[in-house]
Amino acid sequence: MRDNIEPDDVRLVGGGSRCAGGVEWYDQGEWRIVGADDWDQRDVAAVVCRQLGCGSTVSVLTGNTTRGKNIICSGSEPSLRDCYRMYDLLPGLTVICSDLLVQPDIFLTDPMGGVFRGHQGPEMFRGYNFTITCSTQPQYPGGSFLLTFTGSNRTQTQPAVNHSAAFLFPAADDSHQGNYRCVYDNYVFSHNFSSESELLSLTITGN
């Protein structure tokens, strides 16, 4: 017996991400394609993106030649099950949501052993070199990583190679203390998408 728990009764398939693809919903023991009238497509897409926790709608289109159950939403419903289901069949919807890219990871490494774990996060001895690496799960080829630093207005950008990028800092000093964040940017489905990592707070210590 399948548990009828949101958002497990809705999915986007064929888009390379859980937040993009053809809309399907689980009904009466099987996955069924979702269709909508032209005037109702964006409302249905808004509900799907919200239910999946995928942000807002970036794009919605009917490119699926397979026809699906007509769904009518106002756009404010928390899930598709709260929308109307009609008997007629319409071309299946393809939806792209704003939270397309998974959250990238950020981590710090040092070949000289100059970093240690402090109470507030990693601490680095002055004069030691260190590397901050940004990485993401393989979803789409290409893209780039922007490393932002709150201690100043400095930013660095590198292309994503094998879904990661390494930023080398030759000698730690007080100017490197602050919060770092990786921002992954990629151009997919004719739109620019970005996703931010958690903050990495670095403290510089020692003589």
LINVENGI-V368317 format. One line per field, one symbol per residue. phi: phi as a letter, one per 20 degrees, with the letter a starting at -180 (. if undefined). psi: psi as a letter, one per 30 degrees, with the letter a starting at -180 (. if undefined). burial: + if it has 24 or more other ideal C-beta (glycine too) atoms within 12 Angstrom, else -. A space follows every 10 residues. Layout:
# LINVENGI-V368317
phi = ???
psi = ???
burial = ???
This chain:
# LINVENGI-V368317
phi = .efedfefec bdcndmbfdb pfecceblnb ecfdcbfgfd ffffffffff femdndfebb bddeffecff dcceodffbf feeeddefdc gfedccdfef efffdcbdcb femedbedfd pfccfgneeb cdddbbffdc fmnbddddcf fbefccccff dlmbbddedf bfbgfefqdd bededbdclm cecbbdeffd eddebnf
psi = kkkikkgfgk lkkggglfgk akkkkjkhgl kkkkllleff eeeeeeeeee efhgblkekk ljfjfkklkk kklfffkflf fflkklflkl kkkkkklehe klkllklklk fghgklkafg akkkkkfkll kkkkllkjek lallkkjljf fagklkkklj khglkkjkje jkafffkakk kkjkkkjkhg lkllkkllkj jkkkll.
burial = ------+-++ +++-+-++++ ++++++---- -+++++---+ ++++++++++ ++-++-++++ ++-+---+++ +++-+-+-++ +-+-+----+ ++++++++++ ++-+++++-+ ---++----- +++++--+++ ++++++--++ --+++++++- -----+-+-+ --+++++-+- -+---+++++ ++++++-++- --+++++--+ +++++--
